[in-house]
């Protein structure tokens, strides 16, 4: 059984807003979803600036991304990099 780990997306960062503080953090992908580093963990980035962490929103992703019908941001394989969605 293999575990799908978080993989950094090179040269991509996101601005996270939480409790009045803006933080620029690295972006990761796992199972085609996009995540932001949060302390020693990760929060998933959702459409419309929402995240899986209720008190945090994301403002700007340093690259283009896709959104699937489930309202998650979708990262293509990290080998292909993020692409502009048509």
Secondary structure in CASP SS format (residue, H / E / C, confidence):
PFRMAT SS
TARGET T0000
AUTHOR 0000-0000-0000
METHOD secondary structure of the structure
MODEL  1
X C 1.00
X C 1.00
X C 1.00
X C 1.00
X C 1.00
X C 1.00
X E 1.00
X E 1.00
X E 1.00
X E 1.00
X E 1.00
X E 1.00
X E 1.00
X E 1.00
X E 1.00
X E 1.00
X E 1.00
X E 1.00
X C 1.00
X C 1.00
X E 1.00
X E 1.00
X E 1.00
X E 1.00
X E 1.00
X E 1.00
X E 1.00
X E 1.00
X E 1.00
X E 1.00
X C 1.00
X C 1.00
X E 1.00
X E 1.00
X E 1.00
X E 1.00
X E 1.00
X E 1.00
X C 1.00
X C 1.00
X E 1.00
X E 1.00
X E 1.00
X E 1.00
X E 1.00
X E 1.00
X H 1.00
X H 1.00
X H 1.00
X C 1.00
X E 1.00
X C 1.00
X C 1.00
X C 1.00
X C 1.00
X E 1.00
X E 1.00
X E 1.00
X E 1.00
X E 1.00
X E 1.00
X C 1.00
X C 1.00
X C 1.00
X C 1.00
X E 1.00
X E 1.00
X C 1.00
X C 1.00
X C 1.00
X C 1.00
X E 1.00
X E 1.00
X E 1.00
X C 1.00
X C 1.00
X C 1.00
X C 1.00
X C 1.00
X C 1.00
X C 1.00
X C 1.00
X C 1.00
X C 1.00
X C 1.00
X C 1.00
END
